[in-house]
Amino acid sequence: MMSRIRHRRRYSFAILAANCLFAWLACGMPTLHAADADKKDDKAAVKSVASEVTTLSLKECLDVAQQRQPNIRAARASHSASEAGYRGIMNLSPLAARLSPDVPVRREQAAKGLLVSQAEIQKVEAENVYDVTRMYFTYVYARQQELTATEFIEQMEVFYKIAEDLVKEGAQQDLNQFSLFRMEDGIAKVKRPRITAQTGQLLSLAALKEAMGVDQSYAFVPRDTELPVMAGSLTQQDVVTLALARRPELVQASAGVDAFRLEIQAQCKIKYRQAVPTLAAGSDLHSRTVPAALRNGEYRPGALAPEMPTTLAGKREDRVARATELSTRQDVLLEKTRDLVQLEAVNAFLNWQAATSKVELAKTRFESGKKMVKLSRENAANIKKYDVLILNEALAAESQAEYLETVYEQLKALTALERVTAGGVKPAFPSLEIAR
């Protein structure tokens, strides 16, 4: 952030640290599209329930978030403050440069500060897109899991009631109380995930409201009733290239490198002062959170934070020497930031690739489960082994839940790709269409 300009031959200027010029690619961005999703029998029921409350599409949720999320508003306010500071230093009288020879250099640093604050807006906005998208589909996933489980539970309870009546009448020798116990256990196995799904809806909806910046009393639910199955092609090199070209963290780090090099020039211009304010005098270079390293089960290397005292003391040669070393450290910070961005891009691609493969495997089992339960229900009157029928329902419910989970994991991985490439990978979610 830009500092207030102070006269009496001392001028403070805000420059934050961190990365390389915004090189937004002129070429088209890879887009992943929704594949044909399997239609569920309960879709009409879901729409009926959804019609009783306000529904918002993903696009509408994102639009609300861009206007109301406090993090975005705060970043925009910081940028406006930086612009005001920049105007202030640019409007200084010619006398200011005579009183303090470093003013021209400080003006260049102020321009770098604008790049940093603008990049911060883009960073926060991209992170918010990720948060809203993930929580939106988390709710859809939990609701779909609940409805799917309910459908199987209802059918299983029908079979159980028939079997219970037959046991009471003693009409079927291969059915007894032990058979009923096994059937109850099968039903309970499907009921437990339904409870988790019900709680998951409440948790994800609360998180979605926070990401949108709306009050928890704001009543709405996501409009989508099914998770989209996404199809598309990407390479690891695509993802890495887009990330290195578009990530705002690199813009910030690169601007920091330029600003720190300018600090050497600024210190050179002040000959006789024993203490000279630096670019950090008007802003806290350490105010932004730097991700710490994790080595407790999950491995994640940590980032570096910029380092610059608010004042450099000593003779000019000593001040310049220290500024030079700090500038060298900032060069290393840029290198570290680039390495972390590249690593994150590789990880995101590999996670998406694995999730996509799992969807195909789960779909095979899901299709088999659908065929099995269809035959089972059609021939229930001939089979008459209701414990077997309930077991078939439980197995089909398990395969359905597994399939939905893999689709959900793929969506999370795809949303992560969008974030790590700063929008370079743009998923064409059906829910991004203008609300009907």
C-alpha positions in Angstrom: 0.0 0.0 0.0 1.1 3.6 -0.6 2.1 5.6 2.4 1.3 9.3 3.1 3.9 11.7 1.7 5.8 13.5 4.5 7.7 16.7 3.9 10.9 17.8 5.7 13.0 15.9 3.3 11.6 12.6 4.2 9.3 10.8 1.9 7.7 7.4 2.5 6.2 5.3 -0.3 4.3 2.1 -0.3 5.5 -0.9 -2.3 4.7 -4.4 -1.5 6.8 -7.3 -2.7 6.4 -10.1 -5.0 6.4 -10.9 -8.9 6.6 -10.7 -12.7 4.7 -8.6 -15.2 1.1 -9.6 -16.0 1.6 -11.5 -19.3 -2.0 -12.5 -20.0 -2.0 -14.9 -22.9 -3.5 -13.7 -26.1 -4.2 -17.2 -27.2 -7.5 -19.0 -26.4 -7.8 -20.8 -23.1 -8.4 -24.5 -22.8 -12.0 -25.3 -21.9 -13.4 -28.4 -20.4 -17.1 -29.2 -21.2 -19.8 -31.1 -19.5 -20.3 -34.6 -20.8 -23.7 -36.2 -21.0 -24.8 -36.9 -17.4 -26.9 -39.8 -16.4 -30.5 -38.8 -15.8 -31.9 -39.8 -12.5 -35.5 -40.9 -11.9 -35.8 -38.5 -9.0 -34.9 -35.4 -11.0 -38.6 -34.3 -11.2 -38.9 -34.7 -7.4 -35.8 -32.6 -6.9 -37.1 -29.8 -9.1 -40.4 -29.9 -7.2 -38.6 -29.4 -3.9 -36.3 -26.8 -5.3 -39.2 -24.8 -6.7 -40.4 -24.1 -3.2 -37.3 -22.0 -2.3 -35.2 -19.4 -4.1 -32.6 -21.1 -6.3 -29.4 -19.5 -7.6 -27.2 -20.7 -10.4 -23.4 -20.9 -10.1 -23.1 -17.8 -12.2 -25.5 -15.9 -10.0 -23.6 -17.0 -6.9 -20.3 -15.8 -8.4 -21.8 -12.5 -9.4 -23.1 -11.9 -5.9 -19.7 -12.9 -4.4 -17.8 -10.5 -6.7 -19.8 -7.6 -5.3 -20.2 -8.6 -1.7 -17.3 -10.7 -0.5 -15.3 -8.6 2.0 -11.9 -9.9 0.9 -12.6 -8.6 -2.6 -13.9 -5.3 -1.4 -10.9 -4.9 0.9 -8.5 -5.6 -2.0 -10.2 -3.1 -4.2 -10.1 -0.5 -1.4 -6.3 -1.2 -0.9 -5.8 -0.6 -4.7 -7.7 2.7 -4.5 -5.5 3.8 -1.6 -2.4 2.9 -3.7 -3.8 4.9 -6.6 -4.3 7.9 -4.3 -0.8 7.5 -2.9 0.6 7.3 -6.5 -1.2 10.5 -7.5 0.1 12.2 -4.4 3.7 11.5 -5.1 3.3 12.3 -8.8 1.8 15.7 -7.9 4.7 16.7 -5.6 6.2 20.1 -6.6 9.6 20.3 -8.2 11.0 21.5 -4.9 10.4 18.1 -3.4 13.0 16.5 -5.6 15.5 19.1 -4.5 14.8 18.5 -0.9 15.0 14.8 -1.3 16.9 13.5 -4.4 15.3 10.0 -4.1 11.8 11.3 -5.1 12.1 10.3 -8.8 13.1 6.8 -7.8 10.2 6.7 -5.3 7.8 7.5 -8.1 9.0 4.5 -10.0 8.5 2.4 -6.9 5.0 3.7 -6.5 4.2 2.6 -10.0 5.4 -0.9 -9.1 3.1 -0.7 -6.1 0.1 -0.2 -8.3 1.0 -3.5 -10.1 1.2 -5.3 -6.8 -2.2 -4.0 -5.6 -3.9 -4.7 -8.9 -2.5 -8.3 -8.9 -3.8 -8.7 -5.4 -7.3 -8.0 -6.6 -7.0 -10.6 -9.3 -5.6 -13.1 -6.8 -8.4 -12.6 -4.3 -11.0 -12.7 -7.0 -9.6 -16.0 -8.4 -9.5 -17.5 -4.9 -13.1 -16.5 -4.4 -14.2 -18.1 -7.7 -12.6 -21.3 -6.4 -14.3 -21.1 -3.0 -17.8 -20.4 -4.4 -17.6 -23.0 -7.1 -16.3 -25.7 -4.7 -19.0 -25.0 -2.1 -21.7 -24.8 -4.7 -20.9 -28.3 -6.1 -20.4 -29.6 -2.6 -24.0 -28.8 -1.8 -25.2 -30.3 -5.1 -23.1 -33.5 -4.3 -24.5 -33.8 -0.8 -28.1 -33.3 -2.0 -27.7 -35.8 -4.8 -26.2 -38.4 -2.4 -29.2 -37.9 0.0 -31.8 -38.3 -2.7 -30.1 -41.4 -4.2 -29.8 -43.0 -0.8 -33.5 -42.2 0.0 -34.6 -43.9 -3.3 -32.8 -47.1 -2.4 -33.9 -47.0 1.3 -37.6 -46.7 0.2 -37.3 -49.7 -2.0 -35.4 -51.7 0.6 -38.1 -50.9 3.2 -40.7 -52.2 0.8 -38.9 -55.5 0.5 -38.3 -55.6 4.3 -42.0 -55.1 5.0 -43.0 -58.0 2.7 -40.3 -60.2 4.3 -41.5 -59.3 7.8 -45.1 -60.2 7.0 -43.9 -63.5 5.5 -41.9 -64.3 8.6 -44.9 -63.6 10.9 -47.1 -65.8 8.8 -44.4 -68.5 8.5 -45.2 -68.7 4.8 -41.6 -69.0 3.6 -39.2 -71.5 5.2 -36.0 -69.8 4.0 -37.1 -66.5 5.7 -36.7 -66.2 9.5 -35.8 -63.6 12.1 -32.1 -63.9 11.3 -32.9 -63.0 7.7 -34.7 -59.8 9.0 -31.6 -58.9 11.0 -29.4 -59.1 7.9 -31.9 -57.0 6.0 -32.0 -54.4 8.8 -28.2 -54.2 8.7 -28.3 -53.7 4.9 -30.8 -50.8 5.3 -28.7 -49.2 8.1 -25.6 -49.2 5.8 -27.5 -47.0 3.4 -29.1 -44.8 6.0 -25.8 -43.8 7.6 -24.4 -42.1 4.5 -27.7 -40.3 4.1 -27.3 -38.7 7.5 -23.8 -37.6 6.5 -25.2 -36.1 3.2 -27.9 -34.2 5.1 -25.4 -32.6 7.4 -23.1 -32.0 4.4 -25.8 -29.9 2.8 -26.1 -27.6 5.8 -22.3 -27.2 6.2 -21.6 -26.5 2.5 -24.5 -24.1 2.2 -23.3 -22.1 5.2 -19.8 -22.0 3.7 -21.2 -21.0 0.3 -23.0 -18.1 1.9 -19.8 -16.9 3.6 -17.9 -17.2 0.3 -20.6 -15.1 -1.3 -20.5 -12.5 1.4 -24.2 -12.8 2.3 -25.8 -13.2 5.7 -26.5 -16.8 6.9 -30.2 -15.8 7.0 -30.3 -15.3 3.3 -32.5 -18.2 2.1 -31.5 -19.9 -1.2 -30.2 -23.2 -2.5 -28.0 -24.0 -5.5 -30.1 -24.5 -8.6 -28.2 -27.5 -10.0 -29.7 -30.9 -9.1 -27.0 -33.1 -10.5 -23.2 -33.0 -10.7 -22.0 -32.4 -14.3 -19.6 -35.0 -15.7 -16.9 -32.9 -17.4 -14.9 -34.0 -20.4 -11.9 -32.4 -22.1 -8.3 -32.7 -22.8 -5.3 -31.0 -21.2 -1.6 -31.7 -20.9 0.7 -31.0 -18.0 2.7 -28.6 -20.1 -0.6 -26.6 -20.8 -1.3 -26.2 -17.2 2.3 -25.2 -16.2 2.6 -22.7 -19.0 -0.7 -21.1 -18.2 0.1 -20.9 -14.5 3.6 -19.3 -15.1 2.1 -16.8 -17.5 -1.0 -15.8 -15.5 -0.5 -16.2 -11.7 -0.8 -12.8 -9.9 1.7 -14.0 -7.3 4.4 -13.9 -9.9 3.3 -10.4 -10.9 3.7 -9.3 -7.3 7.1 -11.0 -6.9 8.4 -9.6 -10.1 7.3 -6.1 -9.2 9.0 -6.6 -5.8 12.2 -7.4 -7.6 12.0 -4.2 -9.5 11.1 -2.2 -6.4 14.0 -3.6 -4.4 16.5 -2.8 -7.1 15.2 0.7 -7.2 15.8 0.9 -3.5 19.5 0.6 -4.2 19.3 3.6 -6.4 17.3 5.5 -3.9 19.8 4.9 -1.2 22.6 6.0 -3.5 21.0 9.4 -4.0 21.0 10.2 -0.3 24.6 11.1 0.6 24.7 12.6 4.0 21.8 11.2 6.0 22.5 8.6 8.6 19.0 7.1 8.4 17.0 6.9 5.3 13.4 5.6 5.0 12.9 2.7 2.6 10.0 1.5 0.4 8.7 -0.3 3.5 8.3 2.8 5.6 4.8 3.4 4.4 3.6 -0.2 4.2 4.0 -3.5 6.0 5.7 -5.9 3.6 4.8 -8.8 5.9 1.1 -8.0 6.2 0.1 -10.7 3.7 0.0 -14.2 4.9 2.7 -16.5 3.4 1.8 -20.2 3.3 3.9 -22.1 5.8 5.5 -25.4 5.0 3.7 -28.6 6.0 5.6 -31.8 6.8 3.2 -33.6 9.1 1.8 -36.3 6.8 1.0 -33.9 4.0 4.0 -32.3 2.3 3.9 -28.7 1.1 7.0 -26.5 0.8 6.6 -23.1 2.3 7.0 -19.7 0.5 9.3 -16.8 1.3 8.2 -13.5 2.6 9.7 -10.2 1.4 12.2 -8.6 3.8 13.0 -4.9 4.1 13.3 -2.7 7.2 11.5 0.6 7.3 14.8 2.5 7.6 18.4 1.8 6.6 21.0 3.4 8.8 24.6 4.2 8.4 26.8 5.8 5.7 25.7 5.7 2.2 28.0 2.9 1.3 26.7 0.8 4.2 23.1 1.5 3.3 23.6 0.7 -0.4 25.4 -2.6 0.6 22.5 -3.7 2.7 19.9 -2.7 0.1 21.9 -4.7 -2.4 21.8 -7.9 -0.3 18.0 -7.4 0.4 17.5 -7.0 -3.4 19.4 -10.2 -4.0 17.1 -12.0 -1.5 14.1 -10.7 -3.4 15.5 -12.2 -6.6 15.6 -15.5 -4.7 12.0 -15.0 -3.6 10.9 -14.6 -7.2 12.7 -17.8 -8.1 11.0 -19.6 -5.1 7.6 -18.3 -6.1 8.0 -19.5 -9.6 9.1 -23.0 -8.4 6.0 -23.2 -6.1 3.6 -22.1 -8.8 5.0 -24.7 -11.1 4.8 -27.4 -8.5 1.2 -26.5 -7.7 0.3 -26.6 -11.4 1.9 -30.1 -11.7 0.1 -31.4 -8.6 -3.3 -29.9 -9.8 -2.9 -31.6 -13.2 -2.0 -35.0 -11.8 -4.9 -34.9 -9.3 -7.3 -34.0 -12.1 -5.9 -36.7 -14.4 -6.3 -39.3 -11.6 -9.8 -38.1 -10.7 -10.9 -38.4 -14.4 -9.6 -41.9 -14.6 -11.4 -42.9 -11.4 -14.7 -41.5 -12.9 -14.4 -44.0 -15.8 -13.8 -46.9 -13.5 -16.6 -46.0 -11.1 -19.0 -45.5 -14.0 -18.4 -49.1 -15.1 -19.4 -50.4 -11.6 -22.3 -47.9 -11.5 -23.7 -49.2 -14.8 -23.4 -52.8 -13.6 -25.2 -51.9 -10.4 -28.0 -50.2 -12.2 -28.5 -53.3 -14.4 -28.4 -55.6 -11.4 -31.0 -53.7 -9.4 -33.2 -53.3 -12.4 -33.3 -57.1 -13.0 -33.7 -57.6 -9.3 -36.8 -55.4 -9.0 -38.4 -56.8 -12.2 -38.0 -60.4 -10.9 -38.7 -59.8 -7.2 -41.9 -61.8 -7.3 -40.1 -64.8 -8.7 -36.9 -64.5 -6.6 -38.8 -64.1 -3.3 -35.4 -64.1 -1.4 -36.0 -60.7 0.0 -32.7 -60.7 2.0 -30.9 -61.2 -1.4 -33.0 -58.4 -2.9 -32.1 -56.0 -0.2 -28.4 -57.0 -0.6 -28.7 -56.2 -4.3 -30.2 -52.8 -3.4 -27.4 -52.1 -0.9 -24.7 -53.0 -3.4 -26.3 -50.8 -6.1 -26.6 -47.9 -3.6 -22.9 -48.3 -2.7 -21.8 -48.2 -6.4 -24.0 -45.2 -7.0 -22.5 -43.3 -4.0 -19.0 -44.2 -5.1 -19.7 -42.9 -8.6 -21.1 -39.6 -7.3 -18.1 -39.2 -5.1 -15.6 -39.7 -8.0 -17.5 -37.1 -10.1 -17.4 -34.7 -7.2 -13.6 -35.3 -6.7 -13.2 -34.6 -10.5 -15.1 -31.3 -10.2 -12.9 -30.3 -7.2 -9.8 -31.1 -9.2 -11.1 -29.2 -12.2 -11.9 -26.2 -10.0 -8.4 -26.3 -8.6 -7.0 -26.3 -12.2 -8.9 -23.1 -12.8 -7.4 -21.5 -9.7 -3.8 -22.6 -10.2 -3.9 -21.3 -13.8 -5.6 -18.0 -12.8 -8.5 -18.8 -15.1 -6.3 -20.1 -17.9 -8.3 -23.3 -17.7 -11.9 -22.3 -17.9 -14.5 -25.1 -17.1 -17.7 -24.7 -19.1 -20.0 -25.7 -16.2 -23.6 -25.9 -17.4 -24.5 -23.9 -14.3 -22.5 -20.9 -15.5 -25.1 -20.3 -18.1 -27.4 -17.3 -17.6 -30.2 -18.1 -15.2 -33.3 -19.4 -17.0 
